Amino acid sequence: MRQLFIAATAAFWLLLLGFASSDRWLPAVLEAPLPVADSQVHALSEVARHHTADDCWMAINGQVYDLSSYLPEHPSEPEVIVAWCGREASEAYRSKMKGRAHSARADRLLAAYRIATFKP
Ligand code: HEM
């Protein structure tokens, strides 16, 4: 009987120690991954304030891009792309206004200029 008591006590303390050293006792909220801080969310009115060649934002496919520094690199006549500064330009980007899509390289370039999520 005495041996059973000792074994049960030892098992109890071992279990308790194991439980305490794991993180099972933490509230679930602390275990959940922290939300990744998305930069910001901008509405069209905010995008529209950046409508010049020197300060050019566009909303494309649900994201906002600051293309100010890219514009001089763009291979078309400047006015072709500047016309889209401050605007929702998904369709213009998708078709180049000629019914032809941009290349995968253009898509990669675009990604580098993302500054926020677009809230229509
Ligand atoms: C949203 C308005 C835009 C319009 C109307 C537009 C239009 C055009 C046009 C007319 C061309 C040259 C002719 C051709 O290749 O067919 C072109 C080429 C190109 N554009 Fe745009 N573009 C726009 C935005 C952008 C943006 C935001 C980027 C990247 C940040 C970009 C990257 C390129 C590149 C890399 C090329 C060379 C061809 C290619 O790789 O597809 N464009 N674009």
Backbone and ligand atoms as CSV (ligand in chain L), in Angstrom:
chain,resi,resn,atom,element,x,y,z
A,1,MET,N,N,0.834,-1.209,0.000
A,1,MET,CA,C,0.000,0.000,0.000
A,1,MET,C,C,0.868,1.258,0.000
A,2,ARG,N,N,1.884,1.195,0.888
A,2,ARG,CA,C,2.800,2.324,0.988
A,2,ARG,C,C,3.527,2.570,-0.333
A,3,GLN,N,N,3.908,1.436,-1.012
A,3,GLN,CA,C,4.599,1.558,-2.301
A,3,GLN,C,C,3.689,2.170,-3.365
A,4,LEU,N,N,2.428,1.770,-3.322
A,4,LEU,CA,C,1.454,2.307,-4.278
A,4,LEU,C,C,1.311,3.818,-4.092
A,5,PHE,N,N,1.263,4.234,-2.802
A,5,PHE,CA,C,1.140,5.662,-2.476
A,5,PHE,C,C,2.336,6.446,-3.013
A,6,ILE,N,N,3.550,5.884,-2.802
A,6,ILE,CA,C,4.765,6.563,-3.274
A,6,ILE,C,C,4.764,6.654,-4.808
A,7,ALA,N,N,4.393,5.544,-5.471
A,7,ALA,CA,C,4.369,5.527,-6.939
A,7,ALA,C,C,3.359,6.536,-7.470
A,8,ALA,N,N,2.193,6.600,-6.837
A,8,ALA,CA,C,1.147,7.524,-7.298
A,8,ALA,C,C,1.589,8.965,-7.099
A,9,THR,N,N,2.237,9.244,-5.947
A,9,THR,CA,C,2.712,10.607,-5.688
A,9,THR,C,C,3.777,10.995,-6.714
A,10,ALA,N,N,4.718,10.073,-6.981
A,10,ALA,CA,C,5.777,10.368,-7.949
A,10,ALA,C,C,5.172,10.629,-9.328
A,11,ALA,N,N,4.208,9.773,-9.712
A,11,ALA,CA,C,3.579,9.942,-11.027
A,11,ALA,C,C,2.877,11.295,-11.120
A,12,PHE,N,N,2.208,11.651,-10.023
A,12,PHE,CA,C,1.496,12.942,-9.991
A,12,PHE,C,C,2.453,14.100,-10.244
A,13,TRP,N,N,3.589,14.092,-9.483
A,13,TRP,CA,C,4.530,15.207,-9.619
A,13,TRP,C,C,5.216,15.215,-10.984
A,14,LEU,N,N,5.494,14.035,-11.515
A,14,LEU,CA,C,6.091,13.971,-12.854
A,14,LEU,C,C,5.151,14.550,-13.910
A,15,LEU,N,N,3.886,14.152,-13.786
A,15,LEU,CA,C,2.890,14.679,-14.735
A,15,LEU,C,C,2.788,16.198,-14.637
A,16,LEU,N,N,2.749,16.663,-13.375
A,16,LEU,CA,C,2.615,18.110,-13.149
A,16,LEU,C,C,3.803,18.867,-13.733
A,17,LEU,N,N,5.000,18.326,-13.502
A,17,LEU,CA,C,6.214,18.960,-14.032
A,17,LEU,C,C,6.186,19.008,-15.565
A,18,GLY,N,N,5.818,17.882,-16.165
A,18,GLY,CA,C,5.757,17.797,-17.626
A,18,GLY,C,C,4.783,18.813,-18.186
A,19,PHE,N,N,3.653,18.915,-17.542
A,19,PHE,CA,C,2.618,19.842,-17.988
A,19,PHE,C,C,3.101,21.285,-17.873
A,20,ALA,N,N,3.751,21.589,-16.725
A,20,ALA,CA,C,4.192,22.967,-16.494
A,20,ALA,C,C,5.311,23.361,-17.445
A,21,SER,N,N,6.179,22.393,-17.819
A,21,SER,CA,C,7.292,22.772,-18.686
A,21,SER,C,C,6.869,22.825,-20.162
A,22,SER,N,N,5.718,22.236,-20.490
A,22,SER,CA,C,5.227,22.425,-21.863
A,22,SER,C,C,4.480,23.756,-21.877
A,23,ASP,N,N,4.032,24.184,-23.062
A,23,ASP,CA,C,3.316,25.464,-23.078
A,23,ASP,C,C,1.804,25.270,-23.145
A,24,ARG,N,N,1.371,24.074,-22.722
A,24,ARG,CA,C,-0.059,23.785,-22.817
A,24,ARG,C,C,-0.903,24.672,-21.916
A,25,TRP,N,N,-0.271,25.191,-20.863
A,25,TRP,CA,C,-1.062,25.986,-19.934
A,25,TRP,C,C,-1.255,27.414,-20.422
A,26,LEU,N,N,-0.505,27.790,-21.505
A,26,LEU,CA,C,-0.655,29.150,-22.021
A,26,LEU,C,C,-2.022,29.318,-22.659
A,27,PRO,N,N,-2.616,30.489,-22.526
A,27,PRO,CA,C,-3.882,30.710,-23.212
A,27,PRO,C,C,-3.682,30.615,-24.727
A,28,ALA,N,N,-4.696,30.117,-25.427
A,28,ALA,CA,C,-4.592,29.888,-26.871
A,28,ALA,C,C,-4.174,31.146,-27.614
A,29,VAL,N,N,-4.595,32.286,-27.120
A,29,VAL,CA,C,-4.322,33.526,-27.844
A,29,VAL,C,C,-2.815,33.799,-27.944
A,30,LEU,N,N,-2.049,33.335,-26.929
A,30,LEU,CA,C,-0.609,33.553,-26.978
A,30,LEU,C,C,0.083,32.585,-27.940
A,31,GLU,N,N,-0.588,31.466,-28.207
A,31,GLU,CA,C,0.006,30.494,-29.120
A,31,GLU,C,C,-0.238,30.875,-30.571
A,32,ALA,N,N,-1.298,31.626,-30.821
A,32,ALA,CA,C,-1.635,31.979,-32.198
A,32,ALA,C,C,-0.526,32.866,-32.774
A,33,PRO,N,N,-0.187,32.664,-34.057
A,33,PRO,CA,C,0.845,33.510,-34.636
A,33,PRO,C,C,0.394,34.969,-34.637
A,34,LEU,N,N,1.326,35.855,-34.393
A,34,LEU,CA,C,0.966,37.264,-34.405
A,34,LEU,C,C,0.615,37.663,-35.833
A,35,PRO,N,N,-0.380,38.513,-36.011
A,35,PRO,CA,C,-0.733,38.916,-37.371
A,35,PRO,C,C,0.428,39.673,-38.012
A,36,VAL,N,N,0.688,39.358,-39.282
A,36,VAL,CA,C,1.755,40.066,-39.982
A,36,VAL,C,C,1.280,41.491,-40.205
A,37,ALA,N,N,2.099,42.444,-39.831
A,37,ALA,CA,C,1.693,43.831,-39.960
A,37,ALA,C,C,1.640,44.203,-41.434
A,38,ASP,N,N,0.435,44.331,-41.987
A,38,ASP,CA,C,0.326,44.800,-43.360
A,38,ASP,C,C,0.567,46.290,-43.273
A,39,SER,N,N,1.252,46.804,-44.276
A,39,SER,CA,C,1.624,48.208,-44.236
A,39,SER,C,C,0.426,49.087,-43.887
A,40,GLN,N,N,-0.451,49.253,-44.879
A,40,GLN,CA,C,-1.608,50.095,-44.652
A,40,GLN,C,C,-2.658,49.736,-45.660
A,41,VAL,N,N,-3.823,50.324,-45.470
A,41,VAL,CA,C,-4.884,50.143,-46.442
A,41,VAL,C,C,-5.271,51.529,-46.943
A,42,HIS,N,N,-5.287,51.705,-48.232
A,42,HIS,CA,C,-5.629,53.020,-48.778
A,42,HIS,C,C,-6.882,52.957,-49.631
A,43,ALA,N,N,-7.690,53.977,-49.509
A,43,ALA,CA,C,-8.891,54.094,-50.328
A,43,ALA,C,C,-8.533,54.870,-51.600
A,44,LEU,N,N,-9.441,54.824,-52.569
A,44,LEU,CA,C,-9.175,55.498,-53.838
A,44,LEU,C,C,-8.941,56.995,-53.639
A,45,SER,N,N,-9.641,57.600,-52.660
A,45,SER,CA,C,-9.470,59.038,-52.438
A,45,SER,C,C,-8.029,59.360,-52.040
A,46,GLU,N,N,-7.399,58.435,-51.292
A,46,GLU,CA,C,-6.011,58.634,-50.889
A,46,GLU,C,C,-5.085,58.448,-52.094
A,47,VAL,N,N,-5.365,57.419,-52.884
A,47,VAL,CA,C,-4.555,57.161,-54.092
A,47,VAL,C,C,-4.645,58.364,-55.027
A,48,ALA,N,N,-5.842,58.933,-55.137
A,48,ALA,CA,C,-6.086,60.025,-56.086
A,48,ALA,C,C,-5.248,61.268,-55.789
A,49,ARG,N,N,-4.801,61.402,-54.541
A,49,ARG,CA,C,-3.968,62.559,-54.197
A,49,ARG,C,C,-2.578,62.476,-54.827
A,50,HIS,N,N,-2.213,61.274,-55.287
A,50,HIS,CA,C,-0.864,61.080,-55.836
A,50,HIS,C,C,-0.988,60.837,-57.337
A,51,HIS,N,N,-1.256,61.920,-58.049
A,51,HIS,CA,C,-1.645,61.767,-59.461
A,51,HIS,C,C,-0.688,62.445,-60.442
A,52,THR,N,N,0.512,62.773,-59.998
A,52,THR,CA,C,1.439,63.446,-60.913
A,52,THR,C,C,2.633,62.527,-61.211
A,53,ALA,N,N,3.433,62.922,-62.197
A,53,ALA,CA,C,4.591,62.105,-62.571
A,53,ALA,C,C,5.602,62.019,-61.418
A,54,ASP,N,N,5.683,63.079,-60.619
A,54,ASP,CA,C,6.640,63.069,-59.501
A,54,ASP,C,C,6.107,62.316,-58.293
A,55,ASP,N,N,4.820,62.198,-58.214
A,55,ASP,CA,C,4.186,61.562,-57.053
A,55,ASP,C,C,3.037,60.707,-57.584
A,56,CYS,N,N,3.387,59.494,-57.968
A,56,CYS,CA,C,2.442,58.675,-58.736
A,56,CYS,C,C,2.120,57.361,-58.038
A,57,TRP,N,N,0.881,57.277,-57.524
A,57,TRP,CA,C,0.405,56.012,-56.967
A,57,TRP,C,C,-0.642,55.432,-57.912
A,58,MET,N,N,-0.696,54.111,-57.941
A,58,MET,CA,C,-1.774,53.453,-58.693
A,58,MET,C,C,-2.327,52.307,-57.861
A,59,ALA,N,N,-3.626,52.047,-58.040
A,59,ALA,CA,C,-4.242,50.862,-57.441
A,59,ALA,C,C,-4.339,49.828,-58.554
A,60,ILE,N,N,-3.667,48.705,-58.344
A,60,ILE,CA,C,-3.687,47.636,-59.356
A,60,ILE,C,C,-3.959,46.304,-58.659
A,61,ASN,N,N,-5.019,45.644,-59.097
A,61,ASN,CA,C,-5.360,44.320,-58.575
A,61,ASN,C,C,-5.344,44.238,-57.048
A,62,GLY,N,N,-5.981,45.219,-56.418
A,62,GLY,CA,C,-6.155,45.154,-54.966
A,62,GLY,C,C,-4.964,45.612,-54.144
A,63,GLN,N,N,-3.949,46.172,-54.805
A,63,GLN,CA,C,-2.781,46.670,-54.074
A,63,GLN,C,C,-2.514,48.106,-54.513
A,64,VAL,N,N,-1.819,48.848,-53.646
A,64,VAL,CA,C,-1.444,50.215,-54.009
A,64,VAL,C,C,0.066,50.245,-54.257
A,65,TYR,N,N,0.447,50.895,-55.342
A,65,TYR,CA,C,1.870,50.974,-55.719
A,65,TYR,C,C,2.285,52.433,-55.814
A,66,ASP,N,N,3.473,52.725,-55.299
A,66,ASP,CA,C,4.062,54.042,-55.495
A,66,ASP,C,C,5.072,53.902,-56.627
A,67,LEU,N,N,4.679,54.382,-57.810
A,67,LEU,CA,C,5.493,54.168,-59.012
A,67,LEU,C,C,6.310,55.400,-59.388
A,68,SER,N,N,6.361,56.394,-58.477
A,68,SER,CA,C,7.042,57.651,-58.795
A,68,SER,C,C,8.450,57.422,-59.336
A,69,SER,N,N,9.212,56.568,-58.664
A,69,SER,CA,C,10.601,56.390,-59.080
A,69,SER,C,C,10.729,55.478,-60.299
A,70,TYR,N,N,9.658,54.749,-60.602
A,70,TYR,CA,C,9.731,53.843,-61.760
A,70,TYR,C,C,9.378,54.533,-63.082
A,71,LEU,N,N,8.538,55.557,-63.022
A,71,LEU,CA,C,8.013,56.146,-64.260
A,71,LEU,C,C,9.095,56.455,-65.301
A,72,PRO,N,N,10.231,57.069,-64.921
A,72,PRO,CA,C,11.242,57.381,-65.945
A,72,PRO,C,C,11.811,56.134,-66.633
A,73,GLU,N,N,11.656,54.969,-65.986
A,73,GLU,CA,C,12.192,53.717,-66.559
A,73,GLU,C,C,11.197,53.054,-67.518
A,74,HIS,N,N,9.949,53.447,-67.434
A,74,HIS,CA,C,8.930,52.731,-68.211
A,74,HIS,C,C,9.168,52.915,-69.710
A,75,PRO,N,N,9.111,51.820,-70.484
A,75,PRO,CA,C,9.517,51.893,-71.891
A,75,PRO,C,C,8.558,52.617,-72.846
A,76,SER,N,N,7.376,52.996,-72.376
A,76,SER,CA,C,6.451,53.687,-73.301
A,76,SER,C,C,6.701,55.191,-73.257
A,77,GLU,N,N,5.974,55.938,-74.077
A,77,GLU,CA,C,5.944,57.397,-73.944
A,77,GLU,C,C,5.431,57.700,-72.535
A,78,PRO,N,N,6.007,58.709,-71.846
A,78,PRO,CA,C,5.611,58.964,-70.446
A,78,PRO,C,C,4.109,59.119,-70.254
A,79,GLU,N,N,3.449,59.820,-71.187
A,79,GLU,CA,C,2.018,60.109,-70.968
A,79,GLU,C,C,1.153,58.853,-70.932
A,80,VAL,N,N,1.642,57.767,-71.557
A,80,VAL,CA,C,0.861,56.523,-71.582
A,80,VAL,C,C,0.649,56.015,-70.157
A,81,ILE,N,N,1.690,56.096,-69.345
A,81,ILE,CA,C,1.578,55.577,-67.977
A,81,ILE,C,C,1.192,56.673,-66.983
A,82,VAL,N,N,1.670,57.905,-67.187
A,82,VAL,CA,C,1.363,58.990,-66.247
A,82,VAL,C,C,-0.143,59.231,-66.172
A,83,ALA,N,N,-0.834,58.983,-67.278
A,83,ALA,CA,C,-2.289,59.173,-67.300
A,83,ALA,C,C,-2.982,58.329,-66.236
A,84,TRP,N,N,-2.313,57.290,-65.749
A,84,TRP,CA,C,-2.935,56.380,-64.787
A,84,TRP,C,C,-2.538,56.663,-63.344
A,85,CYS,N,N,-1.715,57.658,-63.139
A,85,CYS,CA,C,-1.325,58.003,-61.762
A,85,CYS,C,C,-2.563,58.473,-60.999
A,86,GLY,N,N,-2.695,58.028,-59.756
A,86,GLY,CA,C,-3.820,58.436,-58.917
A,86,GLY,C,C,-5.110,57.683,-59.205
A,87,ARG,N,N,-5.010,56.631,-60.009
A,87,ARG,CA,C,-6.245,55.951,-60.439
A,87,ARG,C,C,-6.209,54.442,-60.197
A,88,GLU,N,N,-7.378,53.847,-60.347
A,88,GLU,CA,C,-7.487,52.385,-60.350
A,88,GLU,C,C,-7.060,51.954,-61.758
A,89,ALA,N,N,-5.933,51.244,-61.842
A,89,ALA,CA,C,-5.315,51.013,-63.155
A,89,ALA,C,C,-5.166,49.522,-63.482
A,90,SER,N,N,-5.986,48.685,-62.863
A,90,SER,CA,C,-5.845,47.231,-63.098
A,90,SER,C,C,-5.986,46.886,-64.582
A,91,GLU,N,N,-7.020,47.417,-65.185
A,91,GLU,CA,C,-7.289,47.072,-66.586
A,91,GLU,C,C,-6.184,47.635,-67.491
A,92,ALA,N,N,-5.740,48.857,-67.201
A,92,ALA,CA,C,-4.666,49.466,-68.004
A,92,ALA,C,C,-3.399,48.626,-67.896
A,93,TYR,N,N,-3.117,48.157,-66.668
A,93,TYR,CA,C,-1.918,47.329,-66.492
A,93,TYR,C,C,-2.102,45.980,-67.186
A,94,ARG,N,N,-3.296,45.427,-67.070
A,94,ARG,CA,C,-3.534,44.109,-67.643
A,94,ARG,C,C,-3.402,44.121,-69.174
A,95,SER,N,N,-3.815,45.227,-69.804
A,95,SER,CA,C,-3.889,45.236,-71.277
A,95,SER,C,C,-2.883,46.175,-71.945
A,96,LYS,N,N,-2.187,46.982,-71.165
A,96,LYS,CA,C,-1.317,48.040,-71.706
A,96,LYS,C,C,-2.110,48.963,-72.632
A,97,MET,N,N,-3.405,48.937,-72.504
A,97,MET,CA,C,-4.310,49.698,-73.365
A,97,MET,C,C,-4.180,49.257,-74.828
A,98,LYS,N,N,-3.646,48.070,-75.018
A,98,LYS,CA,C,-3.478,47.560,-76.380
A,98,LYS,C,C,-3.962,46.121,-76.471
A,99,GLY,N,N,-4.542,45.636,-75.398
A,99,GLY,CA,C,-4.999,44.254,-75.401
A,99,GLY,C,C,-3.873,43.245,-75.269
A,100,ARG,N,N,-2.708,43.715,-74.779
A,100,ARG,CA,C,-1.578,42.783,-74.595
A,100,ARG,C,C,-1.094,42.879,-73.152
A,101,ALA,N,N,-0.900,41.736,-72.542
A,101,ALA,CA,C,-0.517,41.732,-71.122
A,101,ALA,C,C,0.959,42.102,-70.949
A,102,HIS,N,N,1.279,42.654,-69.768
A,102,HIS,CA,C,2.680,42.850,-69.415
A,102,HIS,C,C,3.353,41.496,-69.197
A,103,SER,N,N,4.656,41.497,-69.299
A,103,SER,CA,C,5.426,40.255,-69.124
A,103,SER,C,C,5.536,39.885,-67.638
A,104,ALA,N,N,6.041,38.684,-67.380
A,104,ALA,CA,C,6.283,38.250,-66.001
A,104,ALA,C,C,7.347,39.152,-65.355
A,105,ARG,N,N,8.257,39.634,-66.157
A,105,ARG,CA,C,9.284,40.533,-65.624
A,105,ARG,C,C,8.630,41.831,-65.119
A,106,ALA,N,N,7.664,42.340,-65.885
A,106,ALA,CA,C,6.944,43.543,-65.461
A,106,ALA,C,C,6.207,43.271,-64.143
A,107,ASP,N,N,5.607,42.092,-64.028
A,107,ASP,CA,C,4.905,41.733,-62.786
A,107,ASP,C,C,5.867,41.746,-61.600
A,108,ARG,N,N,7.072,41.236,-61.812
A,108,ARG,CA,C,8.056,41.207,-60.719
A,108,ARG,C,C,8.486,42.621,-60.348
A,109,LEU,N,N,8.675,43.449,-61.370
A,109,LEU,CA,C,9.035,44.852,-61.114
A,109,LEU,C,C,7.942,45.529,-60.286
A,110,LEU,N,N,6.705,45.329,-60.739
A,110,LEU,CA,C,5.563,45.956,-60.069
A,110,LEU,C,C,5.558,45.617,-58.580
A,111,ALA,N,N,5.789,44.344,-58.273
A,111,ALA,CA,C,5.718,43.893,-56.873
A,111,ALA,C,C,6.660,44.702,-55.979
A,112,ALA,N,N,7.760,45.160,-56.538
A,112,ALA,CA,C,8.752,45.880,-55.732
A,112,ALA,C,C,8.263,47.270,-55.315
A,113,TYR,N,N,7.197,47.748,-55.953
A,113,TYR,CA,C,6.725,49.105,-55.652
A,113,TYR,C,C,5.467,49.114,-54.788
A,114,ARG,N,N,5.060,47.946,-54.294
A,114,ARG,CA,C,3.845,47.860,-53.487
A,114,ARG,C,C,4.023,48.591,-52.165
A,115,ILE,N,N,3.057,49.413,-51.816
A,115,ILE,CA,C,3.147,50.115,-50.529
A,115,ILE,C,C,1.976,49.804,-49.604
A,116,ALA,N,N,0.876,49.301,-50.139
A,116,ALA,CA,C,-0.291,49.092,-49.274
A,116,ALA,C,C,-1.342,48.246,-49.971
A,117,THR,N,N,-2.327,47.876,-49.185
A,117,THR,CA,C,-3.493,47.188,-49.730
A,117,THR,C,C,-4.518,48.240,-50.128
A,118,PHE,N,N,-5.249,47.937,-51.175
A,118,PHE,CA,C,-6.246,48.884,-51.684
A,118,PHE,C,C,-7.633,48.542,-51.164
A,119,LYS,N,N,-8.286,49.557,-50.598
A,119,LYS,CA,C,-9.674,49.363,-50.137
A,119,LYS,C,C,-10.582,50.126,-51.091
A,120,PRO,N,N,-11.263,49.447,-51.994
A,120,PRO,CA,C,-12.057,50.163,-53.024
A,120,PRO,C,C,-13.107,51.062,-52.389
L,1,HEM,C1,C,-0.989,51.008,-65.597
L,1,HEM,C2,C,-0.663,51.626,-66.708
L,1,HEM,C3,C,0.340,51.089,-67.694
L,1,HEM,C4,C,0.194,51.155,-69.038
L,1,HEM,C5,C,-0.980,51.765,-69.803
L,1,HEM,C6,C,1.375,50.535,-69.613
L,1,HEM,C7,C,1.613,50.413,-70.956
L,1,HEM,C8,C,2.752,49.902,-71.502
L,1,HEM,C9,C,3.118,49.996,-72.900
L,1,HEM,C10,C,2.273,50.715,-73.980
L,1,HEM,C11,C,4.293,49.387,-73.049
L,1,HEM,C12,C,5.189,49.330,-74.303
L,1,HEM,C13,C,4.664,48.532,-75.417
L,1,HEM,C14,C,4.597,47.044,-75.153
L,1,HEM,O1,O,5.490,46.452,-74.537
L,1,HEM,O2,O,3.581,46.472,-75.568
L,1,HEM,C15,C,4.672,48.864,-71.756
L,1,HEM,C16,C,5.788,48.097,-71.531
L,1,HEM,C17,C,6.235,47.742,-70.292
L,1,HEM,N1,N,5.676,48.105,-69.094
L,1,HEM,FE1,FE,3.958,49.068,-68.858
L,1,HEM,N2,N,2.191,50.094,-68.607
L,1,HEM,C18,C,1.618,50.429,-67.409
L,1,HEM,C19,C,2.127,50.192,-66.159
L,1,HEM,C20,C,3.313,49.530,-65.906
L,1,HEM,C21,C,3.823,49.257,-64.618
L,1,HEM,C22,C,3.148,49.718,-63.319
L,1,HEM,C23,C,4.983,48.551,-64.767
L,1,HEM,C24,C,5.930,47.991,-63.740
L,1,HEM,C25,C,6.179,48.548,-62.566
L,1,HEM,C26,C,5.190,48.385,-66.179
L,1,HEM,C27,C,6.259,47.726,-66.751
L,1,HEM,C28,C,6.458,47.578,-68.097
L,1,HEM,C29,C,7.551,46.825,-68.684
L,1,HEM,C30,C,8.636,46.077,-67.927
L,1,HEM,C31,C,7.402,46.884,-70.057
L,1,HEM,C32,C,8.242,46.190,-71.157
L,1,HEM,C33,C,7.431,45.080,-71.795
L,1,HEM,C34,C,7.001,44.014,-70.798
L,1,HEM,O3,O,7.872,43.527,-70.065
L,1,HEM,O4,O,5.798,43.687,-70.769
L,1,HEM,N3,N,4.156,49.002,-66.843
L,1,HEM,N4,N,3.720,49.203,-70.833
